[in-house]
Amino acid sequence: MEYFDFLLLFLNSNWKAIIATAGLFLSGYFAYQKVGNKITVNYHVGIEGYSDTQIVKLVLSNRKDKTVSIWGIDAVINQDIEFKLIDPEEPIILKSGESICLPIKKYSYLNVNGDRYKPEFFGNFEFYANLGNKS
């Protein structure tokens, strides 16, 4: 009983500080949920009749608690070669927690400086989303 009495005495004298501290942590957590963007990208590679191996579709997932508009998606291979995967006329809207599957336009091969280029899709491959205005 001695511990229980001590706990009640402590809570009775410090309840305002405990509530303020809990409120501080909760406000920090909810601010973190709203600030910034976090979009995950999964890509699927495929091959068809007369084309090289290429990205067939992208799956975009919004991991933040806010709506995001995407004006374009670029891919960068080996931090050197950049090419545009998706360039929509109207923005792609991702609501909070939503995922969307986007098909990619097919091509026969990639041309880099006049040479045919076959990318290694399982190496150093990055995606960048244009979240600003259409340019």
Secondary structure, DSSP 8 states (H G I E B T S, - for coil): -HHHHHHHHHHHHHHHHHHHHHHHHHHHHHHHHHSS--EEEEEEEE--TTS-SEEEEEEEEE-SSS-EEE-EEEEEETTTEEEEEE--SS-EEE-TT-EEEEE----S-EEETTEEE---TTSSEEEEEE-S---
